[in-house]
Amino acid sequence: MALVHPHTPADVGYGTVTLCATRATPDGGLQWAHLPVDRQLWAVEALRDGFRERARLEVGDEAAPVEVIE
C-alpha cells in the first residue's frame, strides 16, 4: 500500500496555494513539508520552479515530488 499524505481545505490559506513536498523516510514512513505561496506570485510562471525547489529543500530531498494544493 502506497503512503499518502492527505490534504484538507485547511491546508490552503486565503489568497495562497500550498506546495506539498513529500519523501519516504528510512523507517518506511512519509515526511512532508508545506510551503504557502501567494496566488499572485504563483501566477508568474517564471517563479514556479523556484518555489518548488524551496519546498524540496524544506523536506530535505532535491528530487521530492511537489503537489500544488489550491
GIRARA-V389462 format. One record per backbone hydrogen bond with DSSP energy under -0.5 kcal/mol. NH is the residue of the N-H (numbers start at 1). CO is the residue of the C=O. E is the energy in kcal/mol with one decimal. If there is no record, write none. Layout:
BEGIN
NH_CO_E ; NH_CO_E
END
This chain:
BEGIN
6_4_-0.7 ; 11_8_-2.2 ; 12_9_-1.6 ; 13_11_-0.5 ; 16_13_-1.8 ; 17_37_-2.5 ; 18_69_-2.5 ; 19_35_-2.7 ; 20_67_-2.7 ; 21_19_-0.5 ; 21_33_-2.3 ; 22_65_-1.6 ; 23_31_-2.4 ; 25_29_-1.9 ; 28_25_-2.1 ; 31_23_-3.0 ; 33_21_-2.0 ; 35_19_-2.6 ; 37_17_-3.0 ; 39_15_-2.8 ; 42_38_-2.6 ; 43_39_-1.6 ; 44_41_-1.5 ; 45_43_-1.0 ; 47_44_-2.0 ; 48_44_-0.7 ; 48_45_-0.9 ; 49_45_-0.5 ; 51_47_-1.7 ; 52_48_-2.4 ; 53_49_-2.5 ; 54_50_-2.0 ; 55_51_-2.1 ; 56_52_-2.2 ; 57_53_-2.3 ; 58_54_-2.0 ; 59_55_-1.3 ; 60_56_-1.1 ; 61_56_-2.0 ; 64_61_-1.8 ; 65_22_-0.6 ; 67_20_-2.8 ; 69_18_-3.0 ; 69_67_-0.6 ; 70_68_-0.6
END
